[in-house]
């Protein structure tokens, strides 16, 4: 807001003029800006979270700021307001590989077969065969946004199985668990046993497999698996 200032008229009559001048000087010295109005700092408007590119796309909602009506957006790690975490009852799981691959990688595809959106947080808990220990870890492959998938939409996670020359063992099934909003949550929840697809059949598993984060962009998963230098 601009400051309204009053100007004093200088009188030319002896002492009265001097008194008026002194009074004018005193008033001016008490000002805050010497003629410059203060600049008000505006409140920054809310901006939407980035949305990943690629197919298939995912939908979700996030509050776009501290007040007003929420607008659709998704943010990494933030989740989607009003959208529950996905669980076994929401998803159909399929497994596949890649042509011209030496069997070192596995693709896990999760399809939402319900009529409501859900969110796949962080990365899946994966164990192979009859393992009952802790699931193996994830590579730093965080996507631009959490994987919120609507009806019939898909999300993907890639698994690196072994390095050339490593000793391996054969697995024909695996188990899958899902996290909630908090990272590393739900580790005590019993995972779902899943049979590998006929296309895959069985897997050779090395001593230190790892998994990517969930991502709605299949190409991003493939890029990380084959071009990250971590395979």
N, C-alpha and C positions, 0 to 999 in steps of 0.2 A: 504494500500500500504506500502511496506517495505521502510525504509529510507536508502538511499545509503550514507555511511560514507567514508571519506578519512582518511587514516592513514599517519602519518608523520614519516620520517626516522630520527632517532636520530644520529647526527654527534658527533664524538669524539674529535672535535677540539675546545677546550677552550670556548671562549665567544660565538662562533657560535653555539656550542652544547647547551649551556644554553639558548640562544635566541630561538633556535628551540624547546627546551623542554617547555619553557614558552608559546610559540605559540601553541604547541600541547595541553597543558593543557587548554589554553583559548578556543580552538576549541571544546575540549571535554566537557567543562563546559557549552557550549552553546547548547549542544544536548538536545533532548526532552525525551530520554528514557534510556540513559546510556547503550546502547547496546541492549535494548529490543524494538522490533518493535511494534507499536500500532496495536491493533486488531480492524478491521473494523466491525461495527455493520451492519448486513444484514437487508434487508427489508423483514418483514414477508410476506409470501405468503397468498393469500386469501383462506379461507376455506369455504366449503359449509355449509349451515344451516342444522340442523338435520331434518330428514324426519320421520314422525310418522309411526309406524308399525301398522299392522292390515288391515282388509278388510272392505270396498273397499279402494283402494289407490287413491290418488289424484295427479294431475300433475300441474306444474306451472313453472315460470321462475323468477329468481332474479339475479341481477348483482352480480358476484362473485368477488368483489373488485372494486378498483377505475378505472381500465382501462382494455382494452382488450375486448374479446368477452364474453358476458354474458353466464353463464352456468346454467342449470336448477337446481333450489333449491327453497325452501320456508322457510320463517322465521316468527316467531310469531310477529304479529303486523306490519311487514314490507311490507306485500302485495306481489303481483307478478307484475313485470314490464310488461306493455302491456296487463294485464288481468284486465278487468273491474269488478266492484262490481256487484254481482248478484242483480236482481230486479224481480218484479212480472212476467215480460215477459220471464224470463229464466227458471222458476222453476215450477215443479209440486209438490204440498204439500200433504202429507198423514199423518194421525194420527193413532196411535195404542197404545195398552197397553201390559202388561205382564201377563202371566198365573200365578196363585197363588199370584197375587198382590191384595191388597185390594182396588184398584182404586185410590191410592194416587199419582200415577205417570202417565205421558203422554209422549209418544215419538213422536216428530215431525221429519219427514223425508222429506228432500228436494232433488229432482232429477232434474238434469240439462237436459232438453229435447231439447236444441239447439245444434248447431254444433260447438260452441265455448266454451272455458273454461270461468268460472267466479269465483269470490271469495266471500264467505260469511264471512264478517268481524265480529269479536267480538261475540255478542249474538243477537238473534232475539228480536224484540219488540213484546211482547205478551200481549193481552188484551182479556178477556173472555166476552161473551154475548154482551150487548149493552154498555159496559163501554166506556166512552169517556175521562177519565182521563189519567194520565201518565201510561205507561206500567210498569209492576212490574220488580223488579231488578234481577240481575244475581248473582249466587254464584261464588266464585273464583275457576273456573274450566278451566282455560286457557289451551288449548292444546299445544303440542310442535310446531305446525305450523299452519298458517292460513288455513282455509278450502277452498282451491282452487279445484274446481271440473270440470272435463272435460265432454264432451258429455256422457250422460247416467250414469254418476257417481253420488254418493249420499253423503250428509252430514247430520248430526243428531244433534238435541238438545233435551234435556230431561227437563221436567217440573215437579216440586214437587207441589202438589195441596193442601194438608192439613195434619195436624197431627191428630192422634187419639184423640177423645174427643173434637175437635174444632167444633164450629158451622159452617156449610157450606151452600152454596146455589147451585142451579143446573144451569149449562150452557150447551147449545146445539150447540154453535158456538164460534168462537174466531176470532181475527184479528191479522195479522202478518205484521210487518214492518222490514226493513233491514237497517243496518248501512253501512256507507262508511268507508274509511280507518281510519278516525279520530274516536276515541272512543266517543260514545254518540252523533254521528252525525245523521242527518235526522229525529230527533224526531218530527219535524213539518210537515213531509210528511204524507199524509193520508194513513193509513194502509189498507191492503186488507182483507175483510171479508171472512172467510173460514168456510165451514160447516164441522163439525166433521164427520169422517168416520162412516159407518154403524156398523163397529166392535166396535167402542167406544160408539156411540149413544149420551150419555150425560155425564157430568162430575160433580162431587161434588168439589166445590172450597172453600177453607178456606180463612181466613182473610190475610194470608201472603204467597202466592205462590211465587216461584222463578224459574228461568230458568238457564240452563247451557249455556256455550259458544258453538258455532258451532264446530263440530268435525267430521272428516272423519272416525274416528275409533269408531264404535258403541260400542265396548266392553269398551272403556274408558268412554263413557257416562254412560253406565250401572254401571260401577264400582263406579263412582262418586255418582250417584243417590242412590244406595243401600248400599254402603260401606263407604261413607264419614262421616257418623255420623250427617249429616245436615238434614236428613229426619225426 
